[in-house]
Amino acid sequence: MLLKKYAVCAVMGLLGMLSAGAQDLIPEALPKHSRAEKKVIEVKAVTLPDFSVTPDFMKPASTAATTASNNSFGESVVKTALQYLGARYRSGMQGPNAFDCSGFTSFVYGRENVKILRSSRSQYTQGTPISQIADLKKGDLVFFGGRGSHRSVGHVGIVTDVDPEGNKFSFVHASSSGGVRISSSNETYYSRRYIGARRIVE
C-alpha cells in the first residue's frame, strides 16, 4: 500500500515537470506581444503623390516656346531657299536646277519635310492667312497677281525679311525675268500685285 502511494506521487511529480517544460517552449515558439507592438510602431508612413498637380509633360507648350519654334522653322526655310539663288526659271519645273515660282516654294518646303500643293493658287488655300504685313515672319508664303490679272493669284515667294515700320518685306522667288532671286514688296511691279500671305507651319 505504501509502495503504491509512492508510485502515484512519483508519477504526479513527473507530469508536473513535463508540464513546466512544455510551458517554457510555448513562449519561444510564438512572438512576444511587446515585440509585435514595436514592429507596428516602426512602420513608416507612405507619402502618396499629389494628383492635383499637373505633370510637366502634360502641360501645353508655352507661347514663347511656340514662337521660338515658328522662328526656327522660318529661319531654316529661308536658309534652304537661299541656297538656290541664281537657279534658272523654267515653267513646270520644280528643281533642283530650274524652277517655276510654285515649283520653287513646294521644293523648298519639301526639303524641310513639309508637303504643300503644287500650284500657287492651291498654295494660297493652305495654312493660315496673315492679313497685316507687319505680322509676317520669315518662311511665310506671299502671293501676287499674275501678268494677266492683278486680282488672281499667279505668283508666289517666300518671305526672307520683314520691316514692320516700313510696312514692307523682302522675299525669295523664282522669277521669269531672273530666275531665283530676292525682291522687295515695295518694288512697283509687286506692290501693285500683292494679294496676301499664308503661314503654313504654325
C-alpha positions as CSV (number, residue, x, y, z in Angstrom):
1,M,0.0,0.0,0.0
2,L,2.8,2.4,0.9
3,L,4.7,1.4,-2.3
4,K,1.6,2.2,-4.4
5,K,1.3,5.7,-2.7
6,Y,5.0,6.5,-3.6
7,A,4.5,5.4,-7.2
8,V,1.5,7.7,-7.5
9,C,3.5,10.6,-6.1
10,A,6.4,9.9,-8.5
11,V,4.1,9.9,-11.5
12,M,2.5,13.1,-10.4
13,G,5.9,14.8,-10.0
14,L,7.0,13.6,-13.4
15,L,3.8,15.0,-15.0
16,G,4.4,18.4,-13.3
17,M,7.9,18.6,-14.6
18,L,6.8,17.8,-18.2
19,S,4.0,20.4,-18.0
20,A,6.5,23.1,-16.8
21,G,8.9,22.2,-19.7
22,A,6.0,22.5,-22.2
23,Q,5.2,25.9,-20.9
24,D,8.8,27.0,-21.3
25,L,8.7,26.0,-25.0
26,I,5.5,27.9,-25.9
27,P,6.9,31.5,-25.4
28,E,9.8,30.7,-27.6
29,A,7.6,29.4,-30.4
30,L,5.3,32.4,-30.5
31,P,6.3,36.1,-30.8
32,K,6.0,38.2,-27.7
33,H,3.3,40.8,-27.6
34,S,5.6,43.6,-26.9
35,R,7.9,42.8,-29.9
36,A,4.9,42.7,-32.3
37,E,3.8,46.1,-31.0
38,K,7.3,47.5,-31.6
39,K,7.2,46.4,-35.3
40,V,3.8,48.1,-35.9
41,I,5.1,51.3,-34.4
42,E,8.2,51.3,-36.6
43,V,6.3,51.1,-39.9
44,K,6.9,54.3,-41.8
45,A,4.0,56.3,-43.4
46,V,3.8,56.1,-47.2
47,T,3.6,59.5,-48.9
48,L,1.2,59.5,-51.9
49,P,1.8,61.8,-54.9
50,D,-0.2,65.0,-55.2
51,F,-2.6,64.2,-58.1
52,S,-3.9,67.8,-58.1
53,V,-0.6,69.0,-59.6
54,T,-0.4,68.5,-63.4
55,P,2.9,66.8,-64.5
56,D,5.2,69.0,-66.8
57,F,4.8,66.6,-69.7
58,M,1.0,67.1,-69.7
59,K,1.2,70.9,-69.7
60,P,0.6,72.8,-73.0
61,A,3.6,74.3,-74.7
62,S,4.1,78.0,-73.7
63,T,3.5,80.7,-76.2
64,A,7.2,81.7,-76.0
65,A,8.2,78.1,-76.9
66,T,5.8,78.0,-79.8
67,T,7.0,81.4,-81.2
68,A,10.6,80.1,-80.9
69,S,9.7,77.0,-82.8
70,N,8.0,79.1,-85.6
71,N,11.0,81.4,-85.9
72,S,13.4,78.4,-86.1
73,F,11.3,76.8,-88.9
74,G,11.2,80.1,-90.8
75,E,15.0,80.6,-90.5
76,S,15.5,77.1,-91.8
77,V,13.2,77.6,-94.8
78,V,14.9,80.8,-95.7
79,K,18.4,79.3,-95.4
80,T,17.4,76.4,-97.7
81,A,15.8,78.7,-100.2
82,L,18.8,81.0,-100.5
83,Q,21.0,78.0,-101.5
84,Y,19.3,78.1,-104.9
85,L,19.8,81.8,-105.7
86,G,20.6,82.1,-109.4
87,A,18.9,78.9,-110.5
88,R,17.1,79.2,-113.8
89,Y,13.4,79.8,-114.3
90,R,11.6,77.1,-116.3
91,S,7.8,76.8,-116.5
92,G,6.6,73.5,-115.0
93,M,10.0,72.7,-113.3
94,Q,10.4,72.1,-109.6
95,G,14.2,71.8,-109.2
96,P,16.8,71.3,-108.3
97,N,18.4,73.1,-111.3
98,A,15.4,75.0,-112.6
99,F,12.1,76.1,-111.1
100,D,8.9,78.0,-111.8
101,C,7.5,80.0,-108.8
102,S,5.3,77.4,-107.1
103,G,7.8,74.6,-108.1
104,F,10.4,76.5,-106.1
105,T,8.2,77.0,-103.0
106,S,7.0,73.4,-102.9
107,F,10.6,72.2,-103.4
108,V,12.0,74.3,-100.6
109,Y,9.2,73.3,-98.2
110,G,9.7,69.7,-99.2
111,R,13.3,70.0,-98.2
112,E,12.0,71.0,-94.8
113,N,9.8,67.9,-94.7
114,V,6.6,69.9,-95.2
115,K,4.5,69.0,-98.2
116,I,2.4,71.7,-99.9
117,L,0.4,71.7,-103.0
118,R,2.0,72.3,-106.4
119,S,0.4,75.4,-107.9
120,S,0.4,79.0,-106.5
121,R,-3.4,79.1,-106.5
122,S,-3.7,75.9,-104.5
123,Q,-0.9,77.0,-102.1
124,Y,-3.0,80.2,-101.4
125,T,-5.7,77.9,-99.9
126,Q,-3.3,76.3,-97.4
127,G,-2.2,77.4,-93.9
128,T,-3.3,80.5,-92.0
129,P,-3.9,83.8,-93.7
130,I,-1.8,86.7,-92.5
131,S,-3.6,89.9,-93.1
132,Q,-1.0,92.5,-91.9
133,I,2.4,92.9,-93.5
134,A,3.8,93.7,-90.0
135,D,2.7,90.3,-88.8
136,L,4.7,88.4,-91.4
137,K,7.6,86.1,-90.4
138,K,10.4,84.5,-92.3
139,G,9.3,81.5,-94.2
140,D,5.7,82.7,-94.8
141,L,4.4,82.4,-98.4
142,V,3.5,85.7,-100.1
143,F,1.2,85.8,-103.2
144,F,0.9,88.2,-106.1
145,G,-1.4,88.6,-109.1
146,G,-0.2,87.4,-112.4
147,R,0.6,89.4,-115.5
148,G,-2.9,88.9,-116.9
149,S,-4.8,89.8,-113.7
150,H,-3.8,91.6,-110.5
151,R,-6.7,90.0,-108.6
152,S,-6.0,86.4,-109.4
153,V,-3.1,84.6,-107.8
154,G,-0.3,84.0,-110.3
155,H,2.9,84.2,-108.4
156,V,4.3,83.1,-105.0
157,G,7.5,83.7,-103.0
158,I,9.0,83.0,-99.5
159,V,9.5,85.9,-97.0
160,T,13.1,86.4,-96.2
161,D,12.9,89.6,-94.0
162,V,10.2,91.9,-92.7
163,D,10.3,95.6,-92.0
164,P,7.2,96.3,-89.8
165,E,7.8,100.0,-89.5
166,G,8.1,100.4,-93.3
167,N,5.3,98.0,-93.9
168,K,7.3,96.1,-96.4
169,F,9.1,92.7,-96.8
170,S,11.7,91.0,-99.0
171,F,11.1,87.6,-100.5
172,V,12.9,85.0,-102.5
173,H,11.2,83.6,-105.5
174,A,11.7,82.0,-108.9
175,S,11.1,84.9,-111.3
176,S,10.5,84.5,-115.0
177,S,12.7,87.6,-115.6
178,G,15.7,86.5,-113.5
179,G,15.4,83.0,-112.0
180,V,15.7,82.5,-108.3
181,R,16.3,85.9,-106.7
182,I,15.4,88.2,-103.9
183,S,12.9,91.1,-104.4
184,S,11.2,93.7,-102.3
185,S,7.4,94.2,-101.8
186,N,7.8,97.9,-102.4
187,E,9.0,97.4,-105.9
188,T,6.3,98.9,-108.2
189,Y,5.6,95.6,-110.0
190,Y,5.0,93.7,-106.8
191,S,3.4,96.4,-104.7
192,R,0.6,96.7,-107.2
193,R,0.1,93.0,-107.4
194,Y,0.4,91.9,-103.8
195,I,-2.7,89.8,-102.8
196,G,-1.9,88.2,-99.4
197,A,0.2,85.8,-97.3
198,R,-0.1,82.4,-95.8
199,R,1.7,80.8,-92.8
200,I,2.0,77.0,-93.5
201,V,3.6,76.0,-90.2
202,E,2.1,77.5,-87.0
